[in-house]
Amino acid sequence: MTTSTHSPAPRRSLLQRVWPFTRHFAEMVLAMLVGMTLLDPLWKLVCALFGWTPGADLQAMVMAAEMTLSMSLWMRYRGHGWRDVTEMGAAMVLPFAVLLLPYWAGLISGGDLHTGGHVLMLAAMLALMLARRAAYTTHHEARPRSIAGVISRRWPSWIALAITVDNWVNPWVPAPWLLLLLSGAYLVIGLLRRELHDRRLLVMQLAAFAAYVVLAGVAMAVDATLMPYLVAAGWLAHSGWDILHHRLGKVVPKAYAEGCAVFDAVVGLTILILI
């Protein structure tokens, strides 16, 4: 009878043990920043539409919610269970909630509420990760692609966002006639790529172009107060048109459709913010 011997598992270096933990924390902080960057303009848009100026307490809680939402989505994407997500969400929101009492009592200012909430939030997140470090130092079964892979795959969206950064700071209303270029570009690109030999695709593109001709004409004819709403609707609708073509994989390259969808959505949203 032979006895099998098992060699002991090699011990991981300090860097190998610390890096997964550090990477988890950095990824969540980055996800939180992305959430604030993308969701805060929408919150400001809602406030502008209703002519509402929220106080520092509500602004702090909305900011905490924006960060928690994006962080939760990222944790789920990285394979964490709902228990991990719920605990981390509580660790992010509770520090802001706790500071509401001294703010309402007049003991701290609105700036102190925001600054203190962020500092305590990061400390609470780190403390939770240390208490449950097994969940943040091991790989999960449903481990998705690396961050680099996700970024490289979505390069058209990143380029479109980079091009439209100024729109969030200095929103503007494009001329109505530019709506014709949105739909006309699909016709030109489709013809050059010989994608419109299918009669149904050709009819669909011609119908869309005709609809945008009408929309542009109406936008130029109506009162100046109504025109921006029509222009914004045209850009936002074309973002959906881009997504449809991205899913179909026809008429235009998928990279073009993806980047155009992001670009059109940003232009449409920033027009509404300006209004």
Phi and psi restraints in degrees (value plus and minus 20) as a CYANA .aco file:
   2 THR   PHI    -125.3   -85.3
   2 THR   PSI     120.6   160.6
   3 THR   PHI    -124.1   -84.1
   3 THR   PSI     113.8   153.8
   4 SER   PHI    -106.5   -66.5
   4 SER   PSI     117.7   157.7
   5 THR   PHI    -132.8   -92.8
   5 THR   PSI     118.1   158.1
   6 HIS   PHI    -131.3   -91.3
   6 HIS   PSI     105.2   145.2
   7 SER   PHI     -95.4   -55.4
   7 SER   PSI     120.2   160.2
   8 PRO   PHI     -83.6   -43.6
   8 PRO   PSI     124.6   164.6
   9 ALA   PHI     -82.4   -42.4
   9 ALA   PSI     117.9   157.9
  10 PRO   PHI     -83.4   -43.4
  10 PRO   PSI     117.4   157.4
  11 ARG   PHI     -94.3   -54.3
  11 ARG   PSI     116.6   156.6
  12 ARG   PHI     -99.7   -59.7
  12 ARG   PSI     125.5   165.5
  13 SER   PHI     -89.0   -49.0
  13 SER   PSI     147.7   187.7
  14 LEU   PHI     -80.9   -40.9
  14 LEU   PSI     -59.4   -19.4
  15 LEU   PHI     -84.7   -44.7
  15 LEU   PSI     -60.7   -20.7
  16 GLN   PHI     -85.6   -45.6
  16 GLN   PSI     -48.7    -8.7
  17 ARG   PHI    -104.6   -64.6
  17 ARG   PSI     -52.9   -12.9
  18 VAL   PHI    -104.3   -64.3
  18 VAL   PSI     -53.8   -13.8
  19 TRP   PHI     -79.6   -39.6
  19 TRP   PSI     -66.3   -26.3
  20 PRO   PHI     -78.7   -38.7
  20 PRO   PSI     -59.2   -19.2
  21 PHE   PHI     -83.8   -43.8
  21 PHE   PSI     -67.6   -27.6
  22 THR   PHI     -83.7   -43.7
  22 THR   PSI     -60.4   -20.4
  23 ARG   PHI     -83.8   -43.8
  23 ARG   PSI     -62.2   -22.2
  24 HIS   PHI     -78.3   -38.3
  24 HIS   PSI     -66.5   -26.5
  25 PHE   PHI     -84.3   -44.3
  25 PHE   PSI     -64.7   -24.7
  26 ALA   PHI     -83.9   -43.9
  26 ALA   PSI     -60.2   -20.2
  27 GLU   PHI     -83.2   -43.2
  27 GLU   PSI     -61.6   -21.6
  28 MET   PHI     -87.9   -47.9
  28 MET   PSI     -60.4   -20.4
  29 VAL   PHI     -83.2   -43.2
  29 VAL   PSI     -62.3   -22.3
  30 LEU   PHI     -83.1   -43.1
  30 LEU   PSI     -61.9   -21.9
  31 ALA   PHI     -82.0   -42.0
  31 ALA   PSI     -58.3   -18.3
  32 MET   PHI     -83.5   -43.5
  32 MET   PSI     -63.3   -23.3
  33 LEU   PHI     -84.1   -44.1
  33 LEU   PSI     -60.4   -20.4
  34 VAL   PHI     -83.3   -43.3
  34 VAL   PSI     -61.7   -21.7
  35 GLY   PHI     -80.1   -40.1
  35 GLY   PSI     -65.0   -25.0
  36 MET   PHI     -82.9   -42.9
  36 MET   PSI     -62.7   -22.7
  37 THR   PHI     -83.6   -43.6
  37 THR   PSI     -59.5   -19.5
  38 LEU   PHI    -107.6   -67.6
  38 LEU   PSI     -54.5   -14.5
  39 LEU   PHI    -111.5   -71.5
  39 LEU   PSI     -49.3    -9.3
  40 ASP   PHI     -82.1   -42.1
  40 ASP   PSI     -59.5   -19.5
  41 PRO   PHI     -80.1   -40.1
  41 PRO   PSI     -53.4   -13.4
  42 LEU   PHI     -87.4   -47.4
  42 LEU   PSI     -59.8   -19.8
  43 TRP   PHI     -83.4   -43.4
  43 TRP   PSI     -62.7   -22.7
  44 LYS   PHI     -85.6   -45.6
  44 LYS   PSI     -53.2   -13.2
  45 LEU   PHI     -83.8   -43.8
  45 LEU   PSI     -64.6   -24.6
  46 VAL   PHI     -80.9   -40.9
  46 VAL   PSI     -64.2   -24.2
  47 CYS   PHI     -82.6   -42.6
  47 CYS   PSI     -60.1   -20.1
  48 ALA   PHI     -87.4   -47.4
  48 ALA   PSI     -58.8   -18.8
  49 LEU   PHI     -83.1   -43.1
  49 LEU   PSI     -55.0   -15.0
  50 PHE   PHI    -118.4   -78.4
  50 PHE   PSI     -16.5    23.5
  51 GLY   PHI      40.6    80.6
  51 GLY   PSI      20.9    60.9
  52 TRP   PHI    -132.6   -92.6
  52 TRP   PSI     113.2   153.2
  53 THR   PHI    -134.7   -94.7
  53 THR   PSI      76.9   116.9
  54 PRO   PHI     -91.0   -51.0
  54 PRO   PSI     135.6   175.6
  55 GLY   PHI     -98.0   -58.0
  55 GLY   PSI     153.7   193.7
  56 ALA   PHI     -84.0   -44.0
  56 ALA   PSI     -50.6   -10.6
  57 ASP   PHI     -87.6   -47.6
  57 ASP   PSI     -66.1   -26.1
  58 LEU   PHI     -88.9   -48.9
  58 LEU   PSI     -58.5   -18.5
  59 GLN   PHI     -80.4   -40.4
  59 GLN   PSI     -60.6   -20.6
  60 ALA   PHI     -84.8   -44.8
  60 ALA   PSI     -62.7   -22.7
  61 MET   PHI     -90.1   -50.1
  61 MET   PSI     -55.8   -15.8
  62 VAL   PHI     -86.3   -46.3
  62 VAL   PSI     -61.1   -21.1
  63 MET   PHI     -82.6   -42.6
  63 MET   PSI     -61.4   -21.4
  64 ALA   PHI     -82.8   -42.8
  64 ALA   PSI     -58.8   -18.8
  65 ALA   PHI     -86.4   -46.4
  65 ALA   PSI     -59.9   -19.9
  66 GLU   PHI     -81.2   -41.2
  66 GLU   PSI     -65.9   -25.9
  67 MET   PHI     -87.1   -47.1
  67 MET   PSI     -59.4   -19.4
  68 THR   PHI     -86.5   -46.5
  68 THR   PSI     -59.7   -19.7
  69 LEU   PHI     -82.6   -42.6
  69 LEU   PSI     -69.5   -29.5
  70 SER   PHI     -87.3   -47.3
  70 SER   PSI     -58.6   -18.6
  71 MET   PHI     -84.9   -44.9
  71 MET   PSI     -59.8   -19.8
  72 SER   PHI     -84.3   -44.3
  72 SER   PSI     -62.5   -22.5
  73 LEU   PHI     -81.3   -41.3
  73 LEU   PSI     -60.6   -20.6
  74 TRP   PHI     -88.0   -48.0
  74 TRP   PSI     -60.3   -20.3
  75 MET   PHI     -82.7   -42.7
  75 MET   PSI     -61.2   -21.2
  76 ARG   PHI     -84.9   -44.9
  76 ARG   PSI     -59.7   -19.7
  77 TYR   PHI     -82.3   -42.3
  77 TYR   PSI     -53.6   -13.6
  78 ARG   PHI    -105.1   -65.1
  78 ARG   PSI     -17.9    22.1
  79 GLY   PHI      76.8   116.8
  79 GLY   PSI     -10.0    30.0
  80 HIS   PHI     -94.5   -54.5
  80 HIS   PSI     128.2   168.2
  81 GLY   PHI     -99.2   -59.2
  81 GLY   PSI     152.2   192.2
  82 TRP   PHI     -86.3   -46.3
  82 TRP   PSI     -49.3    -9.3
  83 ARG   PHI     -82.4   -42.4
  83 ARG   PSI     -66.2   -26.2
  84 ASP   PHI     -80.7   -40.7
  84 ASP   PSI     -63.6   -23.6
  85 VAL   PHI     -85.6   -45.6
  85 VAL   PSI     -63.4   -23.4
  86 THR   PHI     -85.2   -45.2
  86 THR   PSI     -64.1   -24.1
  87 GLU   PHI     -82.6   -42.6
  87 GLU   PSI     -63.7   -23.7
  88 MET   PHI     -88.2   -48.2
  88 MET   PSI     -57.4   -17.4
  89 GLY   PHI     -81.8   -41.8
  89 GLY   PSI     -61.8   -21.8
  90 ALA   PHI     -84.2   -44.2
  90 ALA   PSI     -59.7   -19.7
  91 ALA   PHI     -84.0   -44.0
  91 ALA   PSI     -45.0    -5.0
  92 MET   PHI    -106.5   -66.5
  92 MET   PSI     -55.6   -15.6
  93 VAL   PHI    -106.5   -66.5
  93 VAL   PSI     -59.0   -19.0
  94 LEU   PHI     -78.0   -38.0
  94 LEU   PSI     -60.7   -20.7
  95 PRO   PHI     -77.4   -37.4
  95 PRO   PSI     -59.5   -19.5
  96 PHE   PHI     -87.7   -47.7
  96 PHE   PSI     -61.6   -21.6
  97 ALA   PHI     -82.8   -42.8
  97 ALA   PSI     -59.6   -19.6
  98 VAL   PHI     -83.7   -43.7
  98 VAL   PSI     -57.4   -17.4
  99 LEU   PHI     -97.0   -57.0
  99 LEU   PSI     -28.9    11.1
 100 LEU   PHI     -84.8   -44.8
 100 LEU   PSI     -55.7   -15.7
 101 LEU   PHI     -81.8   -41.8
 101 LEU   PSI     -72.2   -32.2
 102 PRO   PHI     -85.6   -45.6
 102 PRO   PSI     -47.7    -7.7
 103 TYR   PHI     -87.7   -47.7
 103 TYR   PSI     -66.3   -26.3
 104 TRP   PHI     -84.7   -44.7
 104 TRP   PSI     -50.1   -10.1
 105 ALA   PHI    -100.3   -60.3
 105 ALA   PSI     -22.5    17.5
 106 GLY   PHI      58.8    98.8
 106 GLY   PSI      -4.0    36.0
 107 LEU   PHI    -105.3   -65.3
 107 LEU   PSI     -45.0    -5.0
 108 ILE   PHI    -152.8  -112.8
 108 ILE   PSI     137.0   177.0
 109 SER   PHI    -107.8   -67.8
 109 SER   PSI     154.3   194.3
 110 GLY   PHI     -83.3   -43.3
 110 GLY   PSI     -57.6   -17.6
 111 GLY   PHI     -84.0   -44.0
 111 GLY   PSI     -59.6   -19.6
 112 ASP   PHI     -84.6   -44.6
 112 ASP   PSI     -56.9   -16.9
 113 LEU   PHI     -81.1   -41.1
 113 LEU   PSI     -66.5   -26.5
 114 HIS   PHI     -89.0   -49.0
 114 HIS   PSI     -67.0   -27.0
 115 THR   PHI     -85.2   -45.2
 115 THR   PSI     -68.9   -28.9
 116 GLY   PHI     -82.9   -42.9
 116 GLY   PSI     -57.5   -17.5
 117 GLY   PHI     -82.0   -42.0
 117 GLY   PSI     -62.3   -22.3
 118 HIS   PHI     -86.4   -46.4
 118 HIS   PSI     -63.1   -23.1
 119 VAL   PHI     -84.4   -44.4
 119 VAL   PSI     -67.7   -27.7
 120 LEU   PHI     -86.3   -46.3
 120 LEU   PSI     -53.6   -13.6
 121 MET   PHI     -83.0   -43.0
 121 MET   PSI     -67.5   -27.5
 122 LEU   PHI     -83.4   -43.4
 122 LEU   PSI     -58.9   -18.9
 123 ALA   PHI     -85.6   -45.6
 123 ALA   PSI     -61.2   -21.2
 124 ALA   PHI     -86.4   -46.4
 124 ALA   PSI     -59.5   -19.5
 125 MET   PHI     -82.3   -42.3
 125 MET   PSI     -65.3   -25.3
 126 LEU   PHI     -84.8   -44.8
 126 LEU   PSI     -60.5   -20.5
 127 ALA   PHI     -84.0   -44.0
 127 ALA   PSI     -61.9   -21.9
 128 LEU   PHI     -84.3   -44.3
 128 LEU   PSI     -61.9   -21.9
 129 MET   PHI     -83.5   -43.5
 129 MET   PSI     -58.2   -18.2
 130 LEU   PHI     -88.6   -48.6
 130 LEU   PSI     -57.5   -17.5
 131 ALA   PHI     -89.3   -49.3
 131 ALA   PSI     -51.0   -11.0
 132 ARG   PHI    -143.6  -103.6
 132 ARG   PSI      28.8    68.8
 133 ARG   PHI     -84.5   -44.5
 133 ARG   PSI     -41.5    -1.5
 134 ALA   PHI     -81.0   -41.0
 134 ALA   PSI     -52.3   -12.3
 135 ALA   PHI     -96.9   -56.9
 135 ALA   PSI     -34.8     5.2
 136 TYR   PHI    -138.3   -98.3
 136 TYR   PSI     -11.7    28.3
 137 THR   PHI    -142.6  -102.6
 137 THR   PSI     -16.9    23.1
 138 THR   PHI    -143.0  -103.0
 138 THR   PSI     137.4   177.4
 139 HIS   PHI    -103.5   -63.5
 139 HIS   PSI     125.9   165.9
 140 HIS   PHI    -115.2   -75.2
 140 HIS   PSI     139.9   179.9
 141 GLU   PHI     -80.7   -40.7
 141 GLU   PSI     -63.3   -23.3
 142 ALA   PHI    -111.8   -71.8
 142 ALA   PSI      29.7    69.7
 143 ARG   PHI     -91.5   -51.5
 143 ARG   PSI     100.2   140.2
 144 PRO   PHI    -104.8   -64.8
 144 PRO   PSI    -185.7  -145.7
 145 ARG   PHI     -86.5   -46.5
 145 ARG   PSI     139.5   179.5
 146 SER   PHI     -87.8   -47.8
 146 SER   PSI     143.7   183.7
 147 ILE   PHI     -80.7   -40.7
 147 ILE   PSI     -61.2   -21.2
 148 ALA   PHI     -80.3   -40.3
 148 ALA   PSI     -58.3   -18.3
 149 GLY   PHI     -86.1   -46.1
 149 GLY   PSI     -60.7   -20.7
 150 VAL   PHI     -84.2   -44.2
 150 VAL   PSI     -64.8   -24.8
 151 ILE   PHI     -84.1   -44.1
 151 ILE   PSI     -64.9   -24.9
 152 SER   PHI     -86.9   -46.9
 152 SER   PSI     -52.4   -12.4
 153 ARG   PHI     -92.1   -52.1
 153 ARG   PSI     -49.6    -9.6
 154 ARG   PHI    -121.8   -81.8
 154 ARG   PSI       8.3    48.3
 155 TRP   PHI     -79.3   -39.3
 155 TRP   PSI     -53.9   -13.9
 156 PRO   PHI     -82.9   -42.9
 156 PRO   PSI     -56.3   -16.3
 157 SER   PHI     -87.6   -47.6
 157 SER   PSI     -61.0   -21.0
 158 TRP   PHI     -84.4   -44.4
 158 TRP   PSI     -59.9   -19.9
 159 ILE   PHI     -84.2   -44.2
 159 ILE   PSI     -63.4   -23.4
 160 ALA   PHI     -83.3   -43.3
 160 ALA   PSI     -61.0   -21.0
 161 LEU   PHI     -84.6   -44.6
 161 LEU   PSI     -59.5   -19.5
 162 ALA   PHI     -84.2   -44.2
 162 ALA   PSI     -59.5   -19.5
 163 ILE   PHI     -86.1   -46.1
 163 ILE   PSI     -52.9   -12.9
 164 THR   PHI    -120.4   -80.4
 164 THR   PSI      -6.9    33.1
 165 VAL   PHI     -76.7   -36.7
 165 VAL   PSI     -62.5   -22.5
 166 ASP   PHI     -84.9   -44.9
 166 ASP   PSI     -44.4    -4.4
 167 ASN   PHI     -81.7   -41.7
 167 ASN   PSI     -55.7   -15.7
 168 TRP   PHI     -89.6   -49.6
 168 TRP   PSI     -52.1   -12.1
 169 VAL   PHI    -104.4   -64.4
 169 VAL   PSI     -63.2   -23.2
 170 ASN   PHI    -146.7  -106.7
 170 ASN   PSI      53.0    93.0
 171 PRO   PHI     -83.4   -43.4
 171 PRO   PSI     129.4   169.4
 172 TRP   PHI    -166.3  -126.3
 172 TRP   PSI     143.7   183.7
 173 VAL   PHI    -127.7   -87.7
 173 VAL   PSI      89.7   129.7
 174 PRO   PHI     -82.9   -42.9
 174 PRO   PSI     133.9   173.9
 175 ALA   PHI     -82.3   -42.3
 175 ALA   PSI     123.2   163.2
 176 PRO   PHI     -76.1   -36.1
 176 PRO   PSI     -54.0   -14.0
 177 TRP   PHI     -86.1   -46.1
 177 TRP   PSI     -38.2     1.8
 178 LEU   PHI     -87.2   -47.2
 178 LEU   PSI     -38.1     1.9
 179 LEU   PHI     -81.3   -41.3
 179 LEU   PSI     -48.7    -8.7
 180 LEU   PHI     -86.3   -46.3
 180 LEU   PSI     -51.4   -11.4
 181 LEU   PHI     -89.1   -49.1
 181 LEU   PSI     -51.0   -11.0
 182 LEU   PHI     -79.5   -39.5
 182 LEU   PSI     -73.1   -33.1
 183 SER   PHI    -100.4   -60.4
 183 SER   PSI     -54.3   -14.3
 184 GLY   PHI     -83.7   -43.7
 184 GLY   PSI     -52.0   -12.0
 185 ALA   PHI     -81.8   -41.8
 185 ALA   PSI     -56.8   -16.8
 186 TYR   PHI     -84.7   -44.7
 186 TYR   PSI     -60.0   -20.0
 187 LEU   PHI     -82.7   -42.7
 187 LEU   PSI     -66.5   -26.5
 188 VAL   PHI     -85.0   -45.0
 188 VAL   PSI     -68.7   -28.7
 189 ILE   PHI     -84.4   -44.4
 189 ILE   PSI     -60.6   -20.6
 190 GLY   PHI     -82.7   -42.7
 190 GLY   PSI     -59.0   -19.0
 191 LEU   PHI     -88.4   -48.4
 191 LEU   PSI     -62.7   -22.7
 192 LEU   PHI     -84.6   -44.6
 192 LEU   PSI     -54.6   -14.6
 193 ARG   PHI    -108.2   -68.2
 193 ARG   PSI     -19.4    20.6
 194 ARG   PHI      36.2    76.2
 194 ARG   PSI      23.4    63.4
 195 GLU   PHI    -117.2   -77.2
 195 GLU   PSI     -28.0    12.0
 196 LEU   PHI    -121.9   -81.9
 196 LEU   PSI       2.8    42.8
 197 HIS   PHI     -89.3   -49.3
 197 HIS   PSI     -44.7    -4.7
 198 ASP   PHI     -93.6   -53.6
 198 ASP   PSI      99.7   139.7
 199 ARG   PHI     -80.3   -40.3
 199 ARG   PSI     -54.9   -14.9
 200 ARG   PHI     -85.8   -45.8
 200 ARG   PSI     -60.4   -20.4
 201 LEU   PHI     -85.3   -45.3
 201 LEU   PSI     -60.5   -20.5
 202 LEU   PHI     -84.4   -44.4
 202 LEU   PSI     -63.9   -23.9
 203 VAL   PHI     -83.0   -43.0
 203 VAL   PSI     -60.5   -20.5
 204 MET   PHI     -82.4   -42.4
 204 MET   PSI     -62.9   -22.9
 205 GLN   PHI     -88.9   -48.9
 205 GLN   PSI     -60.3   -20.3
 206 LEU   PHI     -85.8   -45.8
 206 LEU   PSI     -58.9   -18.9
 207 ALA   PHI     -85.3   -45.3
 207 ALA   PSI     -61.0   -21.0
 208 ALA   PHI     -85.0   -45.0
 208 ALA   PSI     -60.8   -20.8
 209 PHE   PHI     -84.4   -44.4
 209 PHE   PSI     -61.0   -21.0
 210 ALA   PHI     -83.8   -43.8
 210 ALA   PSI     -59.6   -19.6
 211 ALA   PHI     -83.6   -43.6
 211 ALA   PSI     -57.8   -17.8
 212 TYR   PHI     -94.5   -54.5
 212 TYR   PSI     -48.8    -8.8
 213 VAL   PHI     -82.2   -42.2
 213 VAL   PSI     -65.1   -25.1
 214 VAL   PHI     -84.1   -44.1
 214 VAL   PSI     -65.1   -25.1
 215 LEU   PHI     -82.2   -42.2
 215 LEU   PSI     -63.4   -23.4
 216 ALA   PHI     -83.9   -43.9
 216 ALA   PSI     -60.6   -20.6
 217 GLY   PHI     -83.7   -43.7
 217 GLY   PSI     -63.4   -23.4
 218 VAL   PHI     -84.8   -44.8
 218 VAL   PSI     -62.4   -22.4
 219 ALA   PHI     -81.2   -41.2
 219 ALA   PSI     -55.0   -15.0
 220 MET   PHI     -97.6   -57.6
 220 MET   PSI     -40.6    -0.6
 221 ALA   PHI    -114.0   -74.0
 221 ALA   PSI     -44.4    -4.4
 222 VAL   PHI    -100.3   -60.3
 222 VAL   PSI     156.4   196.4
 223 ASP   PHI     -82.6   -42.6
 223 ASP   PSI     131.9   171.9
 224 ALA   PHI     -82.9   -42.9
 224 ALA   PSI     -45.2    -5.2
 225 THR   PHI     -95.4   -55.4
 225 THR   PSI     -47.1    -7.1
 226 LEU   PHI    -110.4   -70.4
 226 LEU   PSI     -47.1    -7.1
 227 MET   PHI     -73.9   -33.9
 227 MET   PSI     -66.1   -26.1
 228 PRO   PHI     -80.1   -40.1
 228 PRO   PSI     -54.2   -14.2
 229 TYR   PHI     -84.9   -44.9
 229 TYR   PSI     -60.4   -20.4
 230 LEU   PHI     -87.9   -47.9
 230 LEU   PSI     -60.6   -20.6
 231 VAL   PHI     -84.0   -44.0
 231 VAL   PSI     -63.7   -23.7
 232 ALA   PHI     -82.0   -42.0
 232 ALA   PSI     -61.4   -21.4
 233 ALA   PHI     -81.8   -41.8
 233 ALA   PSI     -58.5   -18.5
 234 GLY   PHI     -84.8   -44.8
 234 GLY   PSI     -63.1   -23.1
 235 TRP   PHI     -88.6   -48.6
 235 TRP   PSI     -61.7   -21.7
 236 LEU   PHI     -87.3   -47.3
 236 LEU   PSI     -59.2   -19.2
 237 ALA   PHI     -83.5   -43.5
 237 ALA   PSI     -57.3   -17.3
 238 HIS   PHI     -90.4   -50.4
 238 HIS   PSI     -46.1    -6.1
 239 SER   PHI     -82.2   -42.2
 239 SER   PSI     -61.4   -21.4
 240 GLY   PHI     -84.9   -44.9
 240 GLY   PSI     -56.5   -16.5
 241 TRP   PHI     -81.8   -41.8
 241 TRP   PSI     -60.5   -20.5
 242 ASP   PHI     -83.4   -43.4
 242 ASP   PSI     -64.5   -24.5
 243 ILE   PHI     -82.1   -42.1
 243 ILE   PSI     -60.0   -20.0
 244 LEU   PHI     -79.7   -39.7
 244 LEU   PSI     -66.0   -26.0
 245 HIS   PHI     -89.9   -49.9
 245 HIS   PSI     -51.2   -11.2
 246 HIS   PHI     -84.2   -44.2
 246 HIS   PSI     -60.4   -20.4
 247 ARG   PHI     -89.7   -49.7
 247 ARG   PSI     -58.5   -18.5
 248 LEU   PHI     -93.2   -53.2
 248 LEU   PSI     -51.1   -11.1
 249 GLY   PHI      49.0    89.0
 249 GLY   PSI      12.2    52.2
 250 LYS   PHI    -149.7  -109.7
 250 LYS   PSI     145.1   185.1
 251 VAL   PHI      53.7    93.7
 251 VAL   PSI     -78.9   -38.9
 252 VAL   PHI    -142.7  -102.7
 252 VAL   PSI     137.7   177.7
 253 PRO   PHI     -79.4   -39.4
 253 PRO   PSI     127.9   167.9
 254 LYS   PHI     -82.9   -42.9
 254 LYS   PSI     -55.5   -15.5
 255 ALA   PHI     -83.3   -43.3
 255 ALA   PSI     -59.8   -19.8
 256 TYR   PHI     -84.1   -44.1
 256 TYR   PSI     -65.3   -25.3
 257 ALA   PHI     -82.1   -42.1
 257 ALA   PSI     -60.8   -20.8
 258 GLU   PHI     -85.7   -45.7
 258 GLU   PSI     -70.9   -30.9
 259 GLY   PHI     -82.5   -42.5
 259 GLY   PSI     -59.4   -19.4
 260 CYS   PHI     -86.1   -46.1
 260 CYS   PSI     -56.9   -16.9
 261 ALA   PHI     -82.0   -42.0
 261 ALA   PSI     -63.8   -23.8
 262 VAL   PHI     -86.9   -46.9
 262 VAL   PSI     -65.9   -25.9
 263 PHE   PHI     -79.6   -39.6
 263 PHE   PSI     -68.7   -28.7
 264 ASP   PHI     -83.6   -43.6
 264 ASP   PSI     -59.4   -19.4
 265 ALA   PHI     -84.6   -44.6
 265 ALA   PSI     -62.0   -22.0
 266 VAL   PHI     -83.8   -43.8
 266 VAL   PSI     -64.8   -24.8
 267 VAL   PHI     -81.3   -41.3
 267 VAL   PSI     -65.5   -25.5
 268 GLY   PHI     -83.0   -43.0
 268 GLY   PSI     -63.7   -23.7
 269 LEU   PHI     -87.1   -47.1
 269 LEU   PSI     -60.7   -20.7
 270 THR   PHI     -90.2   -50.2
 270 THR   PSI     -46.5    -6.5
 271 ILE   PHI     -84.1   -44.1
 271 ILE   PSI     -63.4   -23.4
 272 LEU   PHI     -84.7   -44.7
 272 LEU   PSI     -57.5   -17.5
 273 ILE   PHI     -82.2   -42.2
 273 ILE   PSI     -62.1   -22.1
 274 LEU   PHI     -83.8   -43.8
 274 LEU   PSI     -59.5   -19.5
